[in-house]
Amino acid sequence: MVIVFGIGHLPPIGLAFLMTLPLITLNTMQALNNANSERNEYLVSIQADRKTIYRFLLKPVLVRVTKDNLIMGFGLAIKIVIMGEFIGSQDGIGYLLNRARLVFNMKEVFFYLVILLLLTLTFQAIVNLLYDGPLRRYNYD
């Protein structure tokens, strides 16, 4: 990515996109393939239309898997972006963390690690609040 895009913001973004997208796609496809077979058989037996099948079979699965994908994708993306900033960036938390590590400034290293931890915990708390609040009604199981 550094060879293709050069040093800057694009290599970490490209790395995060290329490494998380296949995992999220496979996770979503697996969840859709393992949807509730009893509910599927029932909806087929009553000759439900596409809208009803989506509402009662696919939508709950997609809401659940979206939560998992958000948490997994963000956790993986933050690690990839930090790694990408270590390698080919001149700014960002990964660059600052690497620079502080190279000059043995452990206070700054600890500070940047705490910032990354707080960022990750905040995002997970927001996702959990969203899925325990407004999106809770889609959890039929």
Buried (B, 14 or more C-beta within 10 A) or exposed (E): BBEEBEEEBBBBBBBBEEBBEEEBEEBBEEBEEEBBEEBBEEBEEEEBEEEEBEBBBBEBBBBBBBBBBBBBBBBBBBBBBBBBBBBBBEEBBBBBBBBBBEEEEEEBBEBBBEEBEEEBEEBBEEBEEEBEEEBEEBEEE
